[in-house]
Amino acid sequence: MIKGLTGLAALTMALWSGTALASDVVQVPHGVVVTPDSGPAKRVRVLAYGDAAFRVTAVPVETVEVPDSLMVTARPEGQPAVSTARGIVTLKLPRATAEIRLSDGNVRFRDAAGRIVLAESPRGTFGQSATPGYLTIRQQFNRATDEGFYGLGQHQNRQMNYNGEDVELAQHNMDIAVPFVVSTKGYGLLWDNNSITRFGNPTPYAHVGQGLRVSSGGKPGWKADYYLGDTLAVTRQEPFIDYQFIKDQKNWPEAAKAQTVASPQSGQNTAGVVVGKQQVVWTGTVRPDVTGTHKFRLYASSYIKVFADGKEVVNAWRQNWNPWFRNFDLPMTKGKPVEIRIEWEPNAGYLALFHSDPLAAPDRHSLWMSSEVAKGLDYYVVTGADMDGVIGGYRHLTGKAEMMPLWAYGFWQSRQRYDTQEQLLGVVREYRKRRIPLDNIVQDWFYWPEDQWGSHEFDKKRFPDPVGMVNEVHAQNARIMISVWPKFYPNTKNAQELAAKGYLYQGNLEAKEKDWVGPGYLNTDYDPYAPEARQIYFRQMKEQLVDKGFDAWWMDATEPDIHSNLSIEQRAERMGPTAKGPGAAFFNSYPLVHGEGVADGLRVAQPDKRPFILTRSGFGGTQRTSSALWSGDIAARWDDLRDQISAGTNLSMSGVPNWTHDIGGFAVEDRYTNEEPAHLAEWRELNLRWYQFGAFSPLFRSHGETPKREVYEIAKGDQAMYDAMVDYSRLRYRLLPYIYTVAADTWHKDGTMMRGLVMDFPADKRGWGIDDEYMFGPAFLVAPVTEFRARSRDVYLPAGADWYDFATGAFLKGGQVVKADAPRERMPLFVRAGSIVPTGPALQWTGEQPDGPIVLHVFTGKDGSFSLYEDDGLSPGYKKGAFARVPITWNQANGTLTLGARQGSFPGMAAKRAVSVRFHGPDKAVAPDFAENGATLVTYDGKEVTIRRK
């Protein structure tokens, strides 16, 4: 029976599978609601969201009621053409089609050309959630697919193409959950759920010893040897390894406790025998029940090694209070034993080892999403001609990527932390004295009196004149960012105001958990899910900080990290109940809601200024909150440097274009902190390689713990290193016309700055999984060096383009691997043929020469174009058309470069600019020269001009 579908032919009984019964279809504004004949869902609703996007909602009850989305700001839009045939209801939009099977409510989607791009497998079941009143949900799509999957936020496990991978979406210091997947088949899926979600295998991994059998010496479980120094203190059999959270430290054998360098954040108490070193060694034989590739997840901090049949598969270090996962796979044969050995120096760290059996190949290679807390199944599908179009569709749903101010794309100097205002000002003065470009200085946490976290007040002994500090930074033509947390000590006036309204979470206070400052203080976070709480939070921030003239806002620990090293269940309990419901139901959404409150407040308080927020965590829609993200408290290790590449690229492909990382890594091993001579060369090289990568990241920012990270500090005594770091800073500033245009295109064209190779070369499958290269805008192929003492590296040049070595001008064909030179002071960098790269003058800060000369670098060999962008760099006027574009085209056949007539204008725009061109060709290798070229110099006044290559 069909209701509301007047004029349609009667339903036929044929399905794409099975036979239709008495299905019910009701047309509603923008879509339909279907009552399937069978299956877990009692109702399936499909709604149009524009001309190329649908929302699908399925519930196990008769009323389609799910909470309003926190991620999606768009409303249903458009009325699809609805028809039925052979038991299928079809909703057709101009650029996408949805088809609902009446027998069971399954849905599939076609693109503008009519190709099926996404299809539900049999409807997933609805289970009973551990959170009362909620469901668990799961849904599989495109079973047995070979497409590439990208996005999902930021995950530091060297995963680029997620086809065949498992990813847990749960906010953490270094892990950002964005439940959006973009596919090489030309669609994106936004999974609209705020709780912990899994991509891939919906079954959580189990401890090795729970699922995968382990034995040692003929007994079940691991043999565990605990050493104090060189002395074996305890040997015992353990069913599985579990020191994952604070609550698990009770498992530690009393006789093996030692006085270790415990972080105050860790909450551990390992006081006991004083020894030089503590170590645990686990040995065991695992015997799989299934043949195939077995997946392991090692949750660890401090020094850890894992061996399988004598082969090292993990060798890692992470600061003891900040454990995270290391993934590794082992091919294993049913019944065939594999010897596992784990060596750990705990130092008050954390450890657990998890495993998952192989999935059947069609399941392993599918798009599979599941969530722990839900009211129903709810997701959106967008289609597009390419990945940029799909990401544009995602932003249509969740909000445009707000433009950052021009200065944000200069160099930022930070440190954990500047103890006094004089320290901070001294750094700015030194950069200016040495003529090293600088745009932003950062005041990290703890500028307040020790017992006043959340007061937003300055310790008068260390920061006697914060307004004067800000003014001097501005007088030096720089900006200043300050750290602001969602955390409060309950004795502060700000906390008391929030508490009086019921807007402080109480769980951490009731547990009497103290933080790591001084003697430790009771603390908690506020609840941003209440609109009034967001208003109070911002007003407090405005009165104490915004009105002092600070330029940008570093919103730290926004997962929220109420207390480190709690279990997931404890974290969910302590971040709730929220004003919207249980903490578990909103586990991943805190950074979005908190960021919206601050961004909205800034837009009202400073309507003529673009807000700038740097936040440690994000969610679907974060790009609309004027927020950039960074990769958290990562370790200063080569493998962590490597992991940043895929982490940042996939986050960018999740729709969040502005991303950064702590150049050099945040947390540092003692061998570097102590500046041990034997390790100094490695420390310096690690930082120099990271700095090279940072110069070609969306945001260029140095930060970390001791040793000091200022260029002149970290390169002291190494002139070659110092010169190279300064050169990369100067190169970054030379490239600002290119970089700012690429950044502006994230708003104006829904572009992406840091791009997986698959975005620009989707037909070249060889590039789909490459996890250590990326495109920086349309022109540059960036290949960071991530190994100590490497002086060359293999670089894959994608097919479908030819390439220039940027350092030498040498011309290379695409579709090949080249051995690229990589002396310590230079990173391999290539430019695509047909690129036009505008460069500017030598600058000390981004706004120094707004009318400075432009040198256009044209890399010939193919027709090319570029739309040079300018605006005032500070105001939100770009949203109302206050910007200018200069269309530039290169015609390969006739050898002419044309600067088209300027389009648009903005207050303060330079009416005339000196423009010259440097042509790069395959016939002669020429290194880049940023000086003006008198042979091609013109004065561009907004009228079309053509320059011929001579």
N, C-alpha and C positions, 0 to 999 in steps of 0.2 A: 504494500500500500504506500502511495506517495501522497504527502500533504504539502501543499504550497507549490507544486510543480505543474501548474496548469499548462495544457497544450503538449505535454510530453507523451510519448508513446508508452504503452503499457510495458511493464518490466518483463523481460524474457527470463527464462529459467537457466540459460547457459551462463556459466562462470568461466574465468580463466582457470578455475579448478573447483569442481564440485557442482552442487545444484542448489539454487536459491530457494528459500522457503518464503515465509510471510514477512519479509524484511520491511522495516518502516523507515522512510526517508522524509525528513522535514526540512524545507528550505527556511533558512534564517538569514538575516542581513549579512551579506558578504560570504555566505557559504551554506553548508548543510549540516544536519545532525542525523546520523544513521544509527538505527537499532539493528545490529547484526543478527543473523539467524542463530549463531553459536559463537563460542569462544569466550575468553575471560572478560572482555569488555562488553558491558551492557549498552553503552552509548559511545559513539565515535563522532567527534565534531571536527570539521575541516573548514577553516576560514581563510579568506584572501587577505594578504597584507601588501597591497600594491600590485604591480603587474608581473612580478616574478617571484613571489614568496607566499607560502602557506603556513598556517599553524594547525597542528594536529593535537587534539586532546582526546584521550580515551580513559574512561572510568569504569569501575566494576559495579556502579550503581546506576539508577535510572535518571539522575539529575547531573548535568554537567556543571559542576561547581568546583573551581580550583582558585587558589588565591591569585590576586593581581601579581603580575610579574614585577620583580625588582630590576631585572636586566632590560626588559623591553619597554621602550617608551612610545613606540608607534602604536597606533590604533588600527583595527581592521579597516581595510581600504579596498575599494573596488568591488564589483559584483561579477563574479565569474559566470560564464555561460555554463549552465548545468544541463546535462543530458544523461540518459541511461541506455544501456544496451548490454545484453548477455550477462545480466546480473552485476553490472559495474556502473556506479555513479561517477560521472566525469565532470570535473570542475576545470574549465579552461580559462586561462588568463592570457594576455598578449604574449608573454614570454615563458610561461610555465603551465603545466597541467598536472592535476592530481586526480587519481583514480582510486575509488573505494570499492572493495569487494564486499558485496552484501552478505555473502555466506558467513564471513567471520570478521568483517570490519577492517581487514588489512588494507594498507594504503601504499601506493607507489606513485612515482613522480617522473614526469617527462620534461625535457628542456625545450627551448624554443623551436628546435628542429624536430621535435617529437621523439627523441631518443629517451629510453628509460634510463634514468641516472641513479635513482635510489628506490629501493623496494624493501618494505618490511618483510622479514621472515615471519613464520607463524607468531601470532601475538604473544608477547611475553606475559608471564603470570603476574598477578598482584598478590604480594605476600603481606603478612602482618609485621609491621615495623616494631623494633624494640622501643620506639617512642610511642606512647599510648595515643590512639586516635589517628595514627598515620599508617601508610602502606609502604612496602618496598616495591620498586618497579624495575623492570628491565625490558629492553627491546633490541633485537638484532636486525641488521639490515645488510643487504648485498653480500650474502653468504658466498664464499668461494670467489672473492673478487681479487683482482690484481691491481686495483687503483692505488694511488698514493694518498695518504692521509696526513694532514698537517694542522698546526694550531694547538689547541688544548691548553694554552698558557705556557708557563715556563717550568721545564722539568730538566734537571741537571744530571741526566744519565746518558748523554751522547746519543739520544734518539732523534733522528730527523724525520724519516718516513715512518709513521706509526703503524702501517699495515704489518700485522704480525706481532705487535707489541702490546704490553699491558701497561696502563697508566692509571694511578690512583689520583683523583682530583681532591686534594685536601690541603687547605692553606697551611703553610709552614714558612718559617724564616726564609728558606731558599726555594720554596716551591709555590708557584702561583697557579691557581685553578681557574681556568676559563673554559667552560664546557661548550666550546665551539670548534667544529671540525670543518676544514675546507679540503675538498677532494679534487684530484686531477680530472674527474669526470664532469666538472663544471657546476658543482653545487656545494653548499655549506649547510651543516646541520647545527642548530643551536638547541642544546638540551636544557630546557628551562626548569632547573631544579637547583635549590640552594644548599642541599645537604651533600655529604660526602658521596662522590660519584666515581664509578669505575668505567674506563674505556678498555675494551678487550674482555678478558675472562671475568665474568661477574662474580665468581667465587673468590673470596679473599684468600690470599696465600696463607699457608699453615706453617708453623714451626717445623723445621727438619727434625723428625722424630715423632711428629704427630701424624702426618700423612706419609711422607717418604720415610721408610724404615731405616733406622740407624742402629748399629751394634758395635761393640768393642770388646775384644777378649772373650767372645762367645756370649756376652751379656747384652741385653737390650740397652740402648742409649749410648751416649758419648762417654769416653774416658776423659776426665777433666783433671789436669795437673796444675795446681796453683803454686807459684814460686814467689818467695820473698828473697830478692837478690838472686843468688845462685842456689838457694836452698829450697828443696821441694817441701812445701808446708802442708799441702793437702792433696790427696788423690781421691777422687770419688766418681761414681757413675751418675750421669745426669740424663734424664729422658730427652731434654732439649735445652737449647741455650737461650736464656731469657734474662737479660739485664737491660731491657728496652727502655723502661721508665723508672722514675723515682720509686714507685711502689714496688718494683721488682728487686730493689737493692737488698731487701730482706733475705734474698736467696743466697747472698754471699756467705761463704763459710767463715765462721768467727776466727778460726786459726789462720786464715789467709788475709785478714785485714791488715792494711798498711797505712802509714802516714804518707799520703800522696798530695800532689799539688791540686787539690780539688778546687774547681771554680765555685765561687759562692752561688752561681746560678744553678748549680747542679743539684743541690739539695742532698747530696750524699754525705754520709759520715763514715769515713774509712780510717778513723784514728786508730792507732795501734802500734805495731812494731815499726821503728824507723829503719828503712832499708834504702839501698841505692836504686833499686828497680823492682817493679812488681810485674809479673807476667802470668798469663794463663794460656795453656795449650790444650786444645780439644782435639782428639783423634777419634775417628769413627769410620765404619764401613757402611755405605748406603747401598741399598739394593732396590732398584726401581721395579715397579710392577708394569710399567709401560715403556715401550721403545719410542724414542723420539728426542726432541730437544726439550730439556727440562729447564725451567726458568727459576732463578734464585734471586732473592733480594736480601742483601746484607745491610742491616741497620747498625751503624757503627760510628764511634768517635774515638779519638786517640789513635795510636799506631795499630794497624791491623794487616795481617797477611792471611790469604786463603790459598791452599794448594789442593789440587785434584789429581790423584795418581802422581804426585810429585811435581806437577806443573803449577807454577804460580798463576793464579787467576785474578787475585786482588792484592794490591800493595798500596795502602792508602793511609792518610792521616787527616784528621779533622779535629778542631778544637773540642775539648772534652765535653763542654756544655751544649754543643750544637751538632748532635749526631744527625745523619741522614742516610738515605739508601744508596747503595752501590748495586747495580744490577749485573748479573752475569748469567750466561747460558752454558749448559753442559749437554752435549749429545750423549745419551745413555741408552743401553740395551737392557731390555727386560731380564731381570734376574742376574745380570752381570754386575759384580760388585765394583764400586769406585771408592778409593781411599781418600778421605777428606781430612785435612789437617788445618787447624786455625790457630794462629799465634797472635796474641793480643797483649799489649801493654796498656792496662786500663786507665791509670792515672785519673780515677774518678769519672771515667767515661761510661758509655752505654753500648750495648751490643745485643743483637738477636739475629738469627738466620732463618729465612723463610723460603718456601719452595712451592712451586705449582707444577703439576703433571702436564705433559703435552696435551693440547687440545687436538681434536680432529682437524685436519688441514682446512676444510671449509669453514669451520668455526674460527680457527686461528686467523684466517684471512677474511675478516668481516668487520663491519662497523657495529660494535656491540656496546651499548650504554646501559648502566644500571645505577640506581640510587637507593640509599638506605632509608630516607624519610620523604614521603610524598603524599599528596592528596589524590594524585592521578598521574597518568602519563601525559607529558606536555612538551612538545618540541616544535621548532620552526625549521622550514627548509627554504633556502634561497637558491636561485639559479643565476648563472651569469655566463657571458661569453668567454671569460678567462678568470683567473684567480683574483685579479684586481676587481673585476665586476662582482664576484661573489662577496668579497670583503666589503665592497661598497653596499651590497644588499644587506649584509650583517649590520653595518653602521646605520643604514636606514631604519632598521629595527631597534637598535640599541643606542643610537646617538652618534652625531658627527664627532670626529677626532678634533678637539679644539686646538687652535694654533698656539704654540708656545712663543714667548717673546724672542726676538732676534738674539739677545745676549745669551739665552740658554744654550745656543749652539757654539759658543766659545768655550774656553777652557775653564774648568772649575777646580779649585784647590780645596782640599778638605783633609782633616786629620781626626783621629779618635784620641783626643779631642783638643781644642785650644782651651787651656786652663784659665786664661785671663784675656781681657780685651787687648792688652798690650801685645800678647803673643800673636793674636789674630791680625792686628794692625801691622805688626812687624813683618808678617808674611806678605801682605799686600805691598808694603813699601819696598821690600826686597825684590819682588817681581818687577815692580816698576823701575827700580834702580838698575836691574840687570836687563831690562827690556825683553823680558819673557812675556808673551801675550797671556792675559788673564782677564776673565770677565766676571767670575763669581768666587767668593770666599764663603766658606760654610762654617757656622758655629754648631757643632754637634751638641749632644745632650749634656746635662749636669752644669749648666750655667746658673742654676738656681741654688739657694741654700740647701745644705745636705738633706734636711728633713722636710723639704717643701716641694717634692715632686708634684707637678700639676698646678702649682701656684702661678706659673708663667712669670715669676719674679726673678730678678737677677741678684746673685750674691754680691752685695755692695763692695766687699773687700776685693773681689776679683774682677768685677765689672762695675766700676763706680759710675760710669757715664755711658749707658748703652745707646742713648740718642747721639751722643758725641761720637761713639764708635761707628754707628751707622753713617753719620754725616761725613766722617773722614773717609770711609770706604767709598762713598759716593763722590767725594771730592777727588779721589784717585781714579775716577771713571770706572768703578767696579760696582758689583751688586753683592748683596749679602743675604744668604739663606740661613734660616734658623730651625732647629729641631723642635718639633711639637708632637707630643705623644697623646694617646687616648687614656693614659694611665694617671692615677691620682693617689696620693697619700690621703687617708681619710681626715687628717688633722688640718688640711688646707681649707681655706674659705671656699675655694672653687668646688672642692669635693662636697663640702657641707651643703652648698646651694643645690648641687645636683642630687645629693642624697635626700634632701628634704622633699624633693618631688618624686622620689623613687627611681631615679635614673642612674644609680650606681649598682653594678652587679655585686651581689653579697657573698657568693660562694667562696671566693678567695679570702675574704675577710673572716668568714665563719671558720674556714680551715686554718686560720691564723698563719697563712703562708707569708713569709717575709722575702724581700728581694735581696740583692747582692751588695747594696750600698752600705758602707760603714758597718754598723752593727746589724743591719737588716731592718727593713721597715714594712709594716703592713701596707698593702696596696691592692688596687683593683682598677677596672676600666669602667668607662661610662657606657650607657646603652643608647646608641645612635638611632635605634629603630623608632624611637619616639620623636616626632617632629619638634616638640618643645625642647627636648634634650639637645638636639642638634643646634637649635637657636641659642640656648644657654651656652653650650660649648663654644660656639663661635663668638658670642659677645664677650665672654671671658678672654678669649684669645685676642680679640680686637682691642679691648681696653688695655691689655698688658703688652702686646707685641705689635699688632698691625699698626696701631697709632704711633709707634716709635719709628716707623719708616722701613721696616724690613721688607725685602723684595720677594722672597720666595719661602716656601714652607715644606720642611722635611718632616713628613708624617711617618714616624717610625713604628715598628711593631704592630702594624695594622691588621694582622691575621685574625683576631688579635692574639698576641703572645702574653696572656695574662700571667702565666707562670711557666717557665721553661720545664720541659721534660715530664710533663704530666701525660697520662694516657689520653687517647682520643676521647674516651668517655668522660674523663675528668675535665678535659678542655671544654667539651660541649656543655657539661653541667655548669661550669664556672662562667661561661659567657651567656648565661641565661638565668631565669627566663627573660627573653627579650620582650619588648612592647608588642611584638607581633606573634610571639609563640616560643616554643622550646628552642634552646640553643642548638640542639642537634638538627632541627629543621632549617636553620639559617646559618649553618656552620661556615659556609664559604662566602657569604655575601657581606660580611662586616666591612671589608675595605671599600666596597662600592658605596654603601649607605653613609659611612663616615666621610668618605671623600666628597660625596655630593653635598653634605651639610657644609663643609668648609668652602668648597667651590662656590656654592650659592651665596654664602655669606660674603665672600670676597667680591663677587660680582656686584653686590648691593653696596658694600662699603667703598669700593674703588671702581666705579662704573667705567672709568676711562682707562683702565689698566687690565691687561690680560693676566689672569691668575696663573701662577705656576706652583704646582704641587709635585713633590717627589715622594712616592709612597712605596713601602716595602712589599705590599701585596695588592692584588687587584682582582677583578672579577669581570664577567661579561658586562660591558657598558662603561668600564672605567675610563675609556678614552674620552667620554663626554664630560668628565669631571676636571678637565684641565690638568690631568695627572700624567706624569711619567713614572715608570716603574724601574726598580733596580733589583739586582739578583741576590740581595741579602748578604749575610755575613759569611761569604765564601772563604775558603782557605787559600793561602798563598802557595799553591802547588801547580805544577805543570799540567796535571790531569784536570784540575779545576779550571785552569785557563782554557783548555781544550773544550771542556763541557760548556763554557759560556757561549760558544759559537752556535751550537744547535739550540741551546736554551733561549738565547736572544732572538734567533731567527724565527723559531716557532712561536714565541710570544708575539713578535711583530706580525706574523701571519694569523694571529688570533685577533687582529684588529686594533692592537695597541701599538702605535708607531714609535712612540718615544720611550726608549729603553736605555739603561746604562748599567755599569758594573763598577765595582771597586778595583781600579787599576792597581795591579800588584797583589790583589787578594786582601781581604779584611784581616783574617786571623793568621798569625805567623808562628812557625815553629821556633823553639828556643834557639836552634842553630843559627837562625837569621836574627832573631831578636837580640841575641847576645853578640851579634856581628862577629861570629867566630871566623877567623881568617880562612880556614879551610873551605868555608861555604860562602864567602863574600862574593866570589865571581859568579856563582849560581844565583844568588839573591839579586845581584845587579842585572844579570841577563834576563832573569824572569821578569823583573820590573820593566826593563826596556822592551822586551817582546810584548808585554801586556800593554805598555804605553802605545806601541805601534798599532795594536788592535783597537785601543781606545780612541785613537785619532780618527778611525773609520767606523766608529759606532755612532748611533744617532745622537747621544750625548757623551761628551768627552770629560771625564771626571775621575780625579785621583783621590783615593780615600783608603784608610786602613789604620791598623794599630802600629805600634812601634816596630821597626824604625820609622823615623819621620819621612813623609812622602813628598815633601816639596822637591822640585827638580834639583835645586842646588844642594839639598841635603842628601838625597838618595844617590846622587851621582858624584858626591864629593870625592876628589882624588882620582876620578876617571873622566878625563876630558873628552874622550871619544863618546862616552855614554852621555855626558852632559850636552855635547853639541848635537847628538842625534835626537835627544828628547826635545831640545829647543827647535831643531829643524822640523820635527813632526808637529810641534805646536804652530810654527810659522806656516807649514803646509796646510794645516787645518784652516787657518785664518785666510790664506790665499784662496782656498776653495769655498769660502763662505757664500759667494753668489750662487754656486752650484748647490751647496748644502741647504741653503735657506729656501731655494726654489723647490727642491725635493721635499723639504719639510712643509712648505706651504701647500704642496700638492696633496698632502695627507688630508687637508680640509677641503680644498677646492676640487680635487679629483679623486678623493677617497684612496689616495696612494699609500704605499708602504715603503719606508726608507730602507730597512734591513730585510733583504729578500732572499728566500731560498732559491737555489738555481732553478727549481721546478717552476717558479713563477714566470720567469722570462724564457725558459727553454723547456716547455712541458712535453714537447715531442722527443726530447733526448732523455730516455729513461735512465741512461747511465748517470745522470746528475741527480736523480730523484733522492737517492739515499746519501749523497755526499754531505758529511756533517762538519767539515772543517773549512769550508769556503762559503761565500755568500756574495750577492750583489749589493752594493751600496748605492741606491738609486739606480737609474737605467744604464749608467756608464761604467762603473768600477766593479771589477771582480777582485775581492779581497781574500787573501790566503794567509792568515796569521801563522806564525811559527810557534809551535807548542812543545818543542823538545829542546832540552838543554844541549848546547854545543852544536845544534844543527846549523849548517851553513848552506844548506839547500833543502828544498822540499819538492815533492811531486805535486803538481797543480794540474787539475783537469780543466781544460778550456772547452766549454760546452760547444756542441755542434750547433750549426745554424747561425754562427757569427764568426768573424775573424777578429784577431786581438792584437793589441800593442802592449809590450812591456812598458809600463809607465816610467820606470827608472831610466831606460835606455832608448826607448822608441822603437825597439826591434819589433818586426811584424811577424805574427804567428797565425797559422790556420787553426780553426776550431775543430772540435771532435777528437782531441788528442791529449795525452798526458805529457807534460813537459817537466824537465828537471830545472826548477827555477832557482837561480842564485839567491841566497839569503844570508849575506854577511850579517854579523851581529847588529849592525846599525841600520839595517834595511829589511823591510818586510816585502815579500812578493806582492805586486799590485799590477793589475792589467786593466786595459780600457778597451771596450768593445768598438770595433770599427763602425763608423757612422755616428759616433758620439760627438756632441758639441759640449765642451766643458768650460763654462765661464769662470774666470778667476779674477781676483781683485788685488788691491795693493797690499803691501806689508802693513800689518796693523798691530797695535797693542791691545785694543779692545774692539768689539764688533762695531760700535757706533762711531769710530774715530774719523772715518772719511766717507760720509754718506754719498758724496759726489765723486769718489775716487775713480781712477781709470779702470776699465774692464779689458782684460785680455781674453779673447776667445780661442780656445784650443780645439781645432777641428781635426778629428782622427778620420782621415779619408779612407775610401775603399767601399763606401756604401752611402746612399742618400741618408741624411740625418736631419733632425730637428730638435729644437729646445725652446721652451717658452720661459724666458728669464723673468723672474718675479721680484717685485719690490713692494714694500709698504712702509709704514712708519716704524714697524718693528716692536711696538709697545701696546698700542690700543686695540680694542676689539672692532675698530672701523672696518677691518677686512670683511666682516660679516655683512656689511652694508655697502660693499663695493668700493671701498677706499683702498685701492691697490692698482698697480700697473703691471702690464705684461709687455714684453718685447718678443714677438715671434721671430725665431731665427731658423733658417733652413739652409742646408747644404745640398747643392745639386752636383752629384758626382759626375754626371755626363758632361756638363759644360764648365765645371770647375768654379762655380760661383757660390758665394755665401751671401745671403740676403737677410738684412735686419729689417723686418717689416715695420709698419707704422705702429707706434706705441698705442696700446689699448688701455684706457683708464688712467686714473691719476689719484693722488692722495696729498693731503697737506704736507708741505715740506719737501715734496719730490724735487730732485735735481732735474732741471729742465734740459741740461746738456751733460753729456758724458764723453770723455775720451775713450774710444773703443779701437782696439787693434786686434789683429788675428795672427795666430801662429798655426800653420798647417803642418800636420803630421801625415806622412805617407809611407807606403810599404817600400818605396824605392830607396829611402835613406833613413837610417836610425838616428833620431835626434832626441836627446834628453829634454825634458820640459824646461822651458825658460819663461819665467813669469814677468820679466821686464817687458815694457811696452815695445812693440815692433813698429819702428818708424816707417817701414816700407808699406804697411797696411793701415796706418793710423787715420782715423776719421773722427770728426766730432759729430756724435749722434745727438740730434735735437728732437727726436720723436718722429721724424719723417723717414720713409723707407730709403735704405741705402744698400747698394750691392758692392761687394768686394770680390775681386777676381784673384784666384790663386795664380801666382806668377811662376 
